[in-house]
Amino acid sequence: MVLCKEYRICMPLTVEEYRIGQLYMIARHSLEQSGEGEGVEVVESYECDDPVHGKGQYTEKRIHLSSRLPYWIQAVCPRVFYVTEKSWNYYPFTITEYTCSFVPKLNISIKTKYENNNGSSENCLDLTEEELQTRLLEDVDIAFDELSNQNHYKKEEDPKFFKSEKTGRGPLIEGWRSTDEPIMCSYKVVNASFEVWGLQTKVEDFIQRSIRDVLLLGHRQAFTWIDEWYGMTLEDVRAFERQKQAETNEKLKGAGDH
């Protein structure tokens, strides 16, 4: 039985704005999280085409993260450990898959759709009747949900205190998802499976908690960094992304040379 969750994460942005903000956030966040041989390495990135979703961007990354895993996973993992991320970005619809060559029974898939509403779509990812019965629904509030790792907390990245100089948006107050304009929602259906008897439930729960933490932090940053990316074009942010990817890869390579 695969553990399936649907996360709904509202943002005080439009879907078009978030397209830029998300690319900026991922590129900057990847660089900040990289160092000492750990972090995100971009293996390849190119345009792709889909008969249903049209033109998109395919990206493959390696996420090197040995020391960030809980001790009970570290115990069975080699030091040279990475997770492969493959993503197909047909904005406003994306598919992301995670696999690990060392743990072939570990599979994570995420389907995402972005809509200009406050999370009111009942089934925007077209789940089957059976999937609707088994999915667990979870709203993530970027302003009032706590980060589980307080080391990641920065007051300037807290939407309860942040006010954008360029747009005047924020700080977010209780009930903001019912009152703020503009508003959009990231709908994410996450399937996590780890078919190893005795560890399945523990690992699948851990994966879902970890993904939720990453989503909460990433969406908070995409909003609170708005004054840095607001007004960028898609070409601007793609250039920024290429620059940060080169810096990140260099950082990882440099650490590996020691």
N, C-alpha and C positions, 0 to 999 in steps of 0.2 A: 504494500500500500504506500504510494508516494505521498509525502506530506505536501499539500497544496495550500498556499495562502494567497489572498489578494490584498495588496496594500493600496490604500488610496491616500495620496499625499497632495494636499492643496498648496498653492503658491499664489502670492499677490502679484501675479504676472499674467501676460497673455501667452498662449501657446507659441506664437511667433517669437516673442521676447525670450522665452525659455530655451528655444532652440539655440540661441547665441549663448545665453547664460550657462547652459548645461555643458556645451563644448568648452567654454572658457574654464568652468569649474573643474572638469575632469582633467584638463591639461595641467592646470596649476596644482591641483590636488595631487596628481601623480608625481610631479616633481618634488613637492613638499614631503611626500611620504617615502621618497627614495633616498637611499644612503646605506653605507656599510654593506653593499651587496644585496640589499633588499629593495623591493619596489616594483615598478611596472615598466617592462620593456616592450616597445612596439616592434613586432616582427614584420607585419606588412599591413598596408592600408591602400585600398583602391576602390574605384567606382564599381558598383554592381547594378544589375537590372533584375526586376521581378515582374512576372506577367500580371500579378494582382496589384502590387504596391508601387510599381514604377521604379524610377532610378533611386539608388541609395549608395551608401558607403559601407564597404566591408572592412573590418579591422580585426587583426589577430594580435593578441598581447600575451605576454608571459608575466604572471604576477609572482614574484619571488618573495616568499613570506615565512620561511622556516620558524623564526623566533616569535612570530606573532600568533602562532597556533597554541591552543591550550596544551598543557604538559602531556595529557593522555594521548593526544594525536602526535605530538613531537616524539613521543617514545617509540612510535612505529614508523616515523618518517625519516628518510635520509636527509643529510644536511643540504644536498643539492636538490632542493624541492621547489617546484613551481606549479602553478595552476595555469592552464591555457584558457583564455577568454576569447571567444569568437563572437563578433557582433555584426548584425546586419541592420543598418540604420536607414529606414525608409520614413523619415520623420513625416508625420507625427506617430508612426508605428515603428517599433523596433523589436528585434529578437536578439537575445544574448544567451550564450551557452558556455558553461564552465565544465572542464574535464581535467583529470589529473592522471598522467601516465602511470604514476606509482600506485594509484588507488583506482583501478579500472571500474570498480563498482560505484564510484561516486559520480553522480550526474546532477547538474543544476541547470534548469532552463527558465528564462525570464521573458515573458512577453509584456510589452508596454504599449500603452496608447495614451496620448495626451489630448485632453479636451478642455474647451473653455467653459467649465462649470465647476461647482464646488463639491464634486464627488457624487452627484445625484444620478449618474447613469447606472442602471441596474446590472447591465451585462454588456459593457462596451467592447469586451474582448471576445464576444461570441462563444462563450463556453457552452459545452453540451449540457443537457439536463443532468447527466450523471456528475459532471464536474461541478455544476452549481450546487448539487447536494453535498459534495464532500469538501468544497473549498472553505477555508476559514477566512472571514473578512476582518480586516484590521485597518482602522483609520490612524494615520500618523500625523500628528500636529507639530509642525516645525517650530512653533513658538512655545508650546506648553508641555511637550513630552521631554523627559530628561534624557540626556546622553548617558548610556550605561558606563562609558569610560570617561570619567571626569577630566582625565588628562587631555581630552580633545576639546574641552570647553574653553572658549575665549569670549569674554564679555562683548567684544566688538563684533562677534559672529552670533550673538544672541538676538533673535528677531524681537524679543520683548523690549530691547533697549535700542535697537538699531533704527536710525532714520536716514533714508536716502536723500542726499543733497540734490541729486539730478532729477529725481522723480517725485520727491516729497512723500514717498510711501514709507510706512512704518512709523513708530513702533507698532507691533501687532498686539492688540488687546484681546482679552477673553471674549470669545464669540466672533472673532474676526472673520471666520470662514462663512458666516451668514451675512456679514455687512460690507466687507471690503470689495472694492472694484479697482482694477480688473481682478478676476480670479480664474485660476485654471486648476486642473487636477491631473496628476500622474497616476494612471491605473496600472498596477503591476501584478501580474499573476506569476508567482514563483513556485516551481515544482522542484523539490529537493529529494533525491533518492540515494540511499547508501545501503545496498542490500547485503549487509554482513550481519549474520545472526548474532544477537547479543549486544551489538553496538548500534543497530539501525536507529532506534528511537532517540538515543542520546545524541548521535551525530546529526540527524536530521533536525532536531530541536536546536542544536548549537548553530547549524548553518542558517536556519531561519532567523534566529536572534542576531547573528552576525550581519546578515543581509539587511535586516531592519535598522541596525545601528548605522551601517554605511549609507542607507537611503536617508535617514534622518540627518546625519551630518552633511551629506552632499547637498541636499535640498536647502538646508540652512545656509550653507556657504554660497550656493548659486544666488540666493536672494541677497545676503548681506555683502556680497562682492559686486552688487549691481552697478555701483558708481564706477567700477573699473571696466565693465564690459558694455554698459548701456550706450547705444549709438554705434557700436561696431557693426559692420556688415558681415555676411557669411564668409566673404573672402578674407576680411580682416581676422576673423576668429580662426579660420583654417590656417592662416599664416602663423598666428600665435601658437596654435596647436602644433604645427610642424617644428617651430622653434623650441617649444617646451619638450616635445618628444625627443628631439636631438640632444637637448641638455640632460634629460632623464636617462637616455641610453648611455650617454657619456659618463654620467655619474655611476651607473651600475657597472659599466666596463672598467672604469677607473678603480672601483672597489675590488673588482675581480682580479686586478693585476697585482694587488698587494701580496 
